Amino acid sequence: MRKWNIWTLLRSHWSSHRAPSGFGITWQTVEGGIALRMILITVSPVRMWKAMLQTDLNTGRQRRIQRSTKTERSCSCFIVAPVFWNAVDLTRPYQLITLNERTPEYQTVASYVKNDGLLGRSILSIFRIQNLDLWELFCRKEQQLMRIHGVKDIQEKRLFHGTKITNADSICKYNFDLRLAERGVYGKGIYFAKYATYADKYSMYSMDPLPVDGGKTHNRPTKIMFLARVIVGKSTVGQAHFLKPDHESLVNIHDSCVNDINNPNIFVIFDPNQIYPEYLIHYE
């Protein structure tokens, strides 16, 4: 089997390392350019999320993402779609891509929901949300916060948010709307949970169809939950009257609020650009 070296460009610094066992390369032609895919056959679920490149669909430029045991970094100075996305339809505000149950992506997300999120419910479908506009805003916000704080890395987490099925289309299209947020225990922001079991409390059973493929209906009530990528950065304990992490201060030291600084399981975000709604989980 051919051996590969992986070259990584991260913030103007190139490094090389031996590719792991099971590594392969395929080419995929997409509109406006060619996307290079990395395939990792024998990797852990955590690494599966990190096996990607970025491809500029207009210029064909590619940027490999540094693989790390820390939170995945996948933003760059130019606007790109993650290479594991399906071909992006630029005529639509977003796409909901149904994941095949046999794919590593589906299995990784499902495992995260059940094992890390501790949700013991039957999953009906998992959808990848492809919204290039929201992805661009998320990437730019991450870069902005790193410049403001003078750091080369910023904490990012995958967190859960339960809501009504009727809210799915709006969130996929526009992101979470801070203007609709109610004042909670830790501030007037958008709330996320470390555990899916907690987010499930805020997801309501409904017979309403999902905004996908004409709206598939079920003969019984179902629920939805979002698994989002959230830039939590530096956190502080929130209070009910907070409108931002550093309430009434002109200096923004913190990026999010939490319920417990040492062992947080509730996160409050006050800027939707710190959120990318990545997966929609449809379950019983």
C-alpha positions in Angstrom: 0.0 0.0 0.0 1.3 3.5 -0.9 2.5 5.6 2.0 1.4 9.2 2.4 2.7 12.2 4.2 0.2 14.8 5.3 1.2 18.4 5.1 -0.7 20.8 7.4 -0.9 24.6 7.0 -2.1 26.3 10.1 -1.8 30.0 10.4 1.2 30.3 8.0 3.1 27.3 9.4 3.6 24.1 7.5 4.3 20.8 9.1 4.5 17.2 7.9 3.6 13.9 9.5 3.1 10.3 8.4 -0.5 9.5 7.4 -2.1 6.8 9.6 -3.1 3.3 8.5 -6.1 3.3 6.3 -5.5 6.7 4.8 -6.4 7.3 1.2 -7.1 10.0 -1.3 -9.9 10.5 -3.8 -10.8 13.4 -6.1 -14.3 14.7 -6.5 -15.3 17.2 -9.2 -17.6 19.9 -7.9 -19.0 23.1 -9.4 -16.2 25.6 -9.8 -13.3 23.4 -8.9 -12.0 20.0 -7.5 -12.3 18.9 -4.0 -9.7 16.6 -2.4 -11.1 14.1 0.1 -9.1 12.3 2.8 -10.4 8.9 3.7 -9.6 7.4 7.1 -10.8 3.9 7.5 -9.3 2.9 10.8 -9.8 5.9 13.1 -11.7 6.7 16.3 -15.0 8.5 16.2 -13.3 11.7 17.5 -10.8 11.7 14.7 -13.4 11.0 12.1 -14.8 14.5 12.6 -11.3 15.9 12.0 -10.5 14.1 8.7 -11.3 16.9 6.3 -9.9 19.5 4.0 -11.2 22.9 3.0 -11.7 23.6 -0.7 -12.5 27.0 -2.3 -15.2 26.1 -4.8 -14.3 29.1 -7.0 -10.5 29.0 -7.1 -9.9 25.3 -6.3 -7.5 26.3 -3.5 -7.4 23.8 -0.6 -6.3 24.0 3.0 -5.8 20.9 5.0 -7.0 21.0 8.6 -4.6 20.1 11.4 -5.7 16.9 13.1 -5.8 17.3 16.9 -7.1 15.7 20.0 -8.5 19.1 20.9 -11.5 20.8 19.4 -11.5 20.7 15.6 -10.4 23.8 13.7 -11.8 24.2 10.3 -11.9 27.9 9.4 -9.7 29.8 7.1 -9.1 33.2 5.6 -11.2 32.3 2.5 -14.8 31.1 2.4 -15.1 27.4 1.9 -17.4 24.5 2.5 -16.1 21.6 4.6 -15.1 18.9 2.1 -17.3 16.2 3.6 -20.3 18.3 2.6 -22.4 17.3 -0.4 -22.2 19.7 -3.4 -23.5 23.0 -2.2 -26.5 24.4 -4.0 -25.9 28.1 -4.0 -29.5 28.8 -5.1 -30.9 27.6 -1.8 -30.5 29.2 1.7 -29.6 25.8 3.2 -29.7 22.1 2.5 -30.7 19.3 4.9 -28.7 16.2 3.9 -30.1 12.9 5.2 -27.2 10.8 6.6 -27.1 7.1 5.7 -27.1 5.0 8.8 -24.2 2.9 7.6 -21.8 5.9 7.2 -19.2 6.7 9.8 -20.6 10.2 10.0 -24.0 9.0 11.1 -22.6 6.4 13.5 -20.3 9.0 15.1 -23.1 11.5 15.6 -25.5 8.9 16.9 -22.9 7.6 19.3 -22.2 11.1 20.5 -26.0 11.7 21.1 -26.4 8.4 23.0 -23.1 7.9 24.8 -21.9 11.5 25.5 -25.3 13.1 25.4 -26.9 10.2 27.4 -30.1 10.2 25.4 -31.7 6.8 25.5 -34.2 7.5 22.7 -34.7 5.9 19.3 -33.2 8.1 16.5 -35.3 8.3 13.4 -33.0 10.4 11.2 -29.9 12.6 11.4 -29.5 15.5 9.0 -26.4 17.5 8.2 -27.2 21.2 7.9 -25.3 22.8 5.0 -25.7 26.6 5.2 -22.7 28.3 3.6 -23.7 31.8 4.9 -23.9 30.7 8.5 -20.7 28.7 8.1 -18.9 31.9 6.9 -20.2 34.0 9.8 -19.1 31.3 12.2 -15.6 31.0 10.8 -15.1 34.8 10.7 -16.3 35.1 14.3 -13.8 32.5 15.5 -11.0 34.3 13.8 -12.2 37.6 15.2 -12.3 36.3 18.8 -8.8 34.8 18.5 -7.4 38.2 17.3 -9.2 40.1 20.0 -8.0 37.7 22.7 -4.5 37.4 21.2 -4.7 33.6 21.1 -4.1 31.0 18.4 -6.8 28.7 19.6 -10.2 29.2 21.2 -12.5 26.7 22.9 -15.2 25.2 20.8 -17.7 22.5 21.9 -20.5 20.4 20.4 -23.6 21.1 22.4 -27.3 20.2 22.3 -30.4 22.4 21.9 -33.9 21.1 22.1 -36.8 23.0 20.4 -40.1 22.7 18.5 -40.2 21.1 15.1 -41.8 24.3 13.8 -38.6 26.2 14.6 -36.3 23.9 12.6 -36.6 25.7 9.2 -36.0 29.1 10.8 -32.9 27.9 12.7 -31.5 26.1 9.7 -32.0 29.2 7.5 -31.2 32.1 9.9 -29.5 30.5 12.9 -30.7 30.9 16.5 -32.4 34.3 16.9 -31.2 36.2 20.0 -34.1 38.6 19.8 -36.5 35.8 20.6 -34.5 34.5 23.6 -36.2 34.7 26.9 -34.5 35.8 30.1 -33.2 32.6 31.9 -31.4 31.9 35.1 -28.0 32.6 33.5 -28.9 35.5 31.3 -30.9 36.5 28.2 -29.2 34.4 25.6 -29.3 31.2 23.6 -29.0 28.1 25.9 -27.1 24.9 25.1 -26.6 21.8 27.1 -23.7 19.4 27.4 -26.1 16.5 27.7 -28.8 15.7 25.2 -31.0 14.4 28.1 -31.2 18.0 29.4 -31.9 19.5 26.0 -34.6 16.9 25.5 -36.7 18.6 28.2 -37.1 21.6 25.9 -38.0 19.6 22.8 -41.7 19.1 22.3 -43.5 16.2 20.7 -45.3 17.2 17.5 -47.0 15.7 14.5 -45.6 18.5 12.3 -43.4 17.5 9.3 -39.7 18.3 9.0 -38.6 20.9 6.4 -37.0 18.2 4.2 -38.0 16.4 1.0 -41.4 18.1 1.0 -41.9 17.4 4.7 -42.0 13.7 5.8 -44.8 13.0 8.2 -45.0 10.3 10.8 -48.0 8.5 12.3 -46.9 9.3 15.8 -45.5 12.4 17.6 -41.7 13.0 17.3 -39.1 15.4 18.6 -36.1 17.2 17.2 -32.8 18.4 18.7 -29.9 20.3 17.3 -26.2 19.4 17.7 -24.4 22.6 17.2 -20.8 23.7 17.1 -20.5 26.5 19.7 -17.5 28.8 20.3 -17.7 29.0 24.1 -14.2 30.6 24.5 -13.6 31.9 28.0 -16.7 31.4 30.3 -18.0 33.1 33.4 -21.0 32.2 35.6 -24.1 33.9 34.4 -26.8 35.8 36.2 -30.5 36.3 35.2 -30.1 40.0 34.3 -27.0 39.5 32.1 -27.4 40.7 28.4 -23.8 39.6 27.6 -21.1 37.7 29.5 -19.4 40.8 30.9 -22.7 42.6 31.7 -22.5 46.4 31.6 -18.8 46.3 30.9 -17.2 47.9 27.8 -14.4 45.3 27.9 -15.4 41.8 26.7 -13.2 39.4 28.6 -15.6 36.5 28.4 -17.4 34.8 25.5 -20.1 32.8 27.2 -21.9 32.2 30.4 -22.2 28.9 32.3 -24.0 27.4 35.3 -20.8 26.2 37.0 -17.3 27.4 36.1 -15.6 24.2 37.2 -18.1 21.6 35.8 -20.4 23.4 33.3 -23.2 21.6 31.6 -25.3 24.6 30.6 -23.8 27.2 28.2 -25.4 30.6 27.3 -24.3 32.3 24.1 -25.2 36.0 23.4 -23.9 36.2 19.8 -25.5 33.8 17.2 -22.3 34.0 15.1 -20.6 31.9 17.8 -23.0 29.1 16.8 -23.2 26.8 13.8 -26.2 24.5 13.8 -24.5 21.4 12.3 -26.8 18.5 12.8 -30.6 18.1 13.2 -31.5 14.9 15.1 -35.1 13.6 14.6 -36.1 11.1 17.3 -38.9 9.5 19.2 
